[in-house]
């Protein structure tokens, strides 16, 4: 049965060496891909225009609230502009189930940043980022009870919790490295720390430990390699 994907379940992250940081309190966003058109008319086209894709580009745009927090707030964005920084961005589409789970990841830089001052309202920012080179696209396919990320060795595991559960065992994940975890479609952050909405991972036992106890029927997803 088809499932709708909520906009709030598409989350942008700034990828760092330590963790994936949700992007700058972003409220609305857009991921776009576009290709130039190269005309290839010849005598054999019989006066009908013929073309092929030319250069292809991709990018992200969005707007968010001007707040100070531990996420990638507007001050980090300003520093990225001043330093002409190229950084890794990950867009995770996670509807809380194994269907439709996908990740778009690649290098980007800030092309446009605007700060809006609205009288008697929370200030906002608008940002546009341009991709550097091609992104990696990961989609899910079903293979038995395990979901495999196409063209990679990444596997997706799913479990449903009971009330108060903090340790979840994923059979078949022993010896694998944890790449991503989510609770009900929301990324578990920070990874590898028992604080906030975080979690830790034991590859020897295939067990995920949650910082906050789960509620009954909560859906837990992990990506491991």
C-alpha positions as CSV (number, residue, x, y, z in Angstrom):
1,X,0.0,0.0,0.0
2,X,1.4,3.4,-0.9
3,X,2.5,5.7,1.9
4,X,2.7,9.5,1.8
5,X,6.1,11.0,2.7
6,X,5.7,13.9,5.1
7,X,7.9,17.0,4.5
8,X,9.1,16.9,8.1
9,X,10.5,13.4,7.4
10,X,13.0,14.8,4.9
11,X,15.9,16.1,7.0
12,X,19.0,17.8,5.9
13,X,22.3,17.1,7.8
14,X,25.7,18.7,7.7
15,X,28.1,15.7,7.8
16,X,31.0,16.2,10.1
17,X,33.7,13.8,11.4
18,X,31.9,13.4,14.7
19,X,28.2,13.2,13.7
20,X,25.5,14.3,11.3
21,X,24.1,17.7,12.5
22,X,20.5,18.7,11.5
23,X,20.8,21.7,9.2
24,X,20.3,25.2,10.8
25,X,16.7,24.8,12.1
26,X,15.4,24.6,8.5
27,X,11.7,24.7,8.1
28,X,11.2,24.4,4.4
29,X,13.6,23.0,1.8
30,X,13.9,21.9,-1.8
31,X,16.3,19.4,-3.5
32,X,16.6,20.1,-7.2
33,X,18.3,18.5,-10.2
34,X,18.5,20.0,-13.6
35,X,20.3,19.3,-16.9
36,X,21.2,21.5,-19.8
37,X,19.9,20.6,-23.3
38,X,22.3,20.0,-26.1
39,X,20.8,20.2,-29.6
40,X,21.9,17.4,-31.9
41,X,20.0,18.1,-35.1
42,X,21.3,16.6,-38.3
43,X,20.0,16.1,-41.8
44,X,18.4,12.8,-40.7
45,X,16.2,14.6,-38.1
46,X,14.0,15.8,-40.9
47,X,13.5,19.4,-39.5
48,X,12.5,18.1,-36.0
49,X,14.5,19.3,-33.1
50,X,16.5,16.5,-31.4
51,X,18.5,16.8,-28.2
52,X,20.4,15.0,-25.5
53,X,21.2,15.9,-21.9
54,X,24.1,18.2,-21.4
55,X,25.8,19.3,-18.2
56,X,23.8,18.3,-15.1
57,X,23.7,20.1,-11.8
58,X,22.0,19.7,-8.4
59,X,21.5,21.8,-5.3
60,X,19.5,22.5,-2.2
61,X,17.5,25.5,-1.1
62,X,15.5,26.3,2.0
63,X,14.7,28.7,4.8
64,X,14.9,28.5,8.5
65,X,14.7,30.3,11.8
66,X,17.4,32.6,13.1
67,X,18.2,30.9,16.4
68,X,21.3,30.0,18.4
69,X,21.6,26.3,19.2
70,X,24.0,23.4,18.9
71,X,22.7,22.6,15.4
72,X,24.2,24.1,12.3
73,X,22.7,27.6,13.0
74,X,23.0,30.8,10.9
75,X,26.4,31.8,12.4
76,X,27.9,28.6,11.0
77,X,26.4,29.4,7.6
78,X,28.0,32.9,7.7
79,X,31.4,31.4,8.5
80,X,31.0,29.0,5.6
81,X,30.3,31.9,3.2
82,X,33.3,33.9,4.5
83,X,35.6,30.9,4.3
84,X,34.4,29.7,0.9
85,X,33.8,26.3,2.6
86,X,33.0,23.1,0.7
87,X,31.2,20.6,3.0
88,X,29.3,17.3,2.9
89,X,25.5,17.4,3.1
90,X,23.1,14.5,3.5
91,X,19.4,14.6,2.8
92,X,17.7,11.6,4.5
93,X,14.1,10.7,3.4
94,X,12.9,8.5,6.3
95,X,9.1,8.0,6.7
96,X,9.6,5.7,9.7
97,X,9.4,2.5,7.7
98,X,11.6,0.6,5.3
99,X,9.6,1.6,2.3
100,X,11.1,4.7,0.6
101,X,14.1,5.1,2.8
102,X,16.7,6.9,0.7
103,X,19.8,9.1,1.2
104,X,21.2,11.8,-1.1
105,X,24.7,12.8,-0.2
106,X,27.4,14.9,-1.7
107,X,29.7,17.9,-1.5
108,X,28.2,21.4,-1.6
109,X,29.0,25.1,-1.1
110,X,26.9,28.1,-0.2
111,X,25.8,30.0,-3.3
112,X,23.4,32.4,-1.7
113,X,22.6,33.4,1.9
114,X,20.0,36.1,2.9
115,X,18.9,37.1,6.4
116,X,15.4,38.5,6.8
117,X,14.4,40.9,9.5
118,X,10.7,41.0,10.2
119,X,9.2,43.4,12.7
120,X,8.0,41.7,15.8
121,X,8.6,38.2,14.4
122,X,11.4,35.7,14.6
123,X,14.0,36.5,12.0
124,X,14.6,34.0,9.2
125,X,17.3,33.1,6.7
126,X,17.1,31.8,3.1
127,X,19.9,29.7,1.7
128,X,20.9,28.1,-1.6
129,X,23.6,25.5,-2.0
130,X,25.2,24.2,-5.1
131,X,26.4,20.7,-5.5
132,X,30.1,20.0,-6.4
133,X,30.2,17.1,-8.8
134,X,27.6,14.3,-8.7
135,X,25.8,13.2,-5.5
136,X,25.5,9.6,-4.3
137,X,22.0,8.3,-4.4
138,X,21.0,5.4,-2.3
139,X,17.6,3.7,-2.7
140,X,16.2,0.7,-0.9
141,X,15.2,-2.7,-2.4
142,X,13.5,-5.6,-0.6
143,X,15.5,-8.8,-0.2
144,X,13.7,-11.2,2.1
145,X,13.5,-9.6,5.6
146,X,16.5,-7.4,5.0
147,X,16.6,-4.2,3.0
148,X,19.8,-3.6,0.9
149,X,20.9,-0.1,-0.2
150,X,21.4,-0.4,-4.0
151,X,25.0,-0.6,-5.3
152,X,26.5,-0.7,-1.8
153,X,27.0,-3.1,1.0
154,X,24.8,-1.1,3.4
155,X,21.9,-3.0,5.0
156,X,18.8,-1.6,6.6
157,X,17.3,-3.3,9.7
158,X,13.9,-2.5,11.4
159,X,12.5,-3.3,14.8
160,X,9.3,-2.4,16.8
161,X,9.8,-1.7,20.5
162,X,7.9,-2.4,23.7
163,X,7.1,0.2,26.4
164,X,10.3,1.3,28.2
165,X,12.7,-0.7,26.0
166,X,16.2,0.7,25.7
167,X,18.2,-2.1,24.1
168,X,17.2,-3.4,20.7
169,X,18.9,-6.4,19.1
170,X,19.1,-6.7,15.3
171,X,19.8,-10.2,14.2
172,X,22.2,-10.4,11.2
173,X,23.9,-7.1,12.1
174,X,26.7,-8.5,14.3
175,X,30.1,-7.3,13.1
176,X,28.6,-4.4,11.1
177,X,29.3,-0.7,11.6
178,X,26.4,1.6,12.4
179,X,25.9,4.4,9.8
180,X,22.5,5.8,10.7
181,X,19.6,5.3,13.2
182,X,16.2,6.7,13.5
183,X,13.2,6.6,15.8
184,X,9.8,7.0,14.2
185,X,11.4,8.8,11.2
186,X,13.5,11.2,13.2
187,X,17.3,10.7,13.1
188,X,18.8,9.6,16.4
189,X,21.4,12.2,17.4
190,X,24.0,12.2,18.6
191,X,25.2,8.8,17.4
192,X,27.4,6.9,19.8
193,X,26.4,9.0,22.8
194,X,23.7,8.3,25.5
195,X,22.4,11.9,25.6
196,X,19.5,13.8,24.1
197,X,17.9,11.6,21.4
198,X,21.1,9.7,20.9
199,X,22.2,6.1,21.0
200,X,25.2,3.7,21.2
201,X,26.0,0.7,19.1
202,X,27.7,-2.6,20.0
203,X,28.8,-4.3,16.8
204,X,29.9,-7.4,18.7
205,X,26.3,-8.2,19.8
206,X,24.3,-6.2,17.2
207,X,22.6,-4.2,19.9
208,X,21.5,-0.6,19.8
209,X,21.1,1.2,23.2
210,X,18.8,4.3,23.3
211,X,19.4,7.3,25.6
212,X,15.7,7.6,26.1
213,X,13.4,4.6,26.7
214,X,11.1,3.8,23.7
215,X,7.3,3.8,23.8
216,X,5.2,0.8,22.8
217,X,5.1,0.3,19.1
218,X,7.9,2.7,18.2
219,X,9.6,2.0,14.9
220,X,13.4,1.8,15.0
221,X,15.5,1.8,11.8
222,X,19.3,1.4,11.4
223,X,21.7,1.4,8.5
224,X,24.8,-0.7,9.0
225,X,27.7,-1.8,6.8
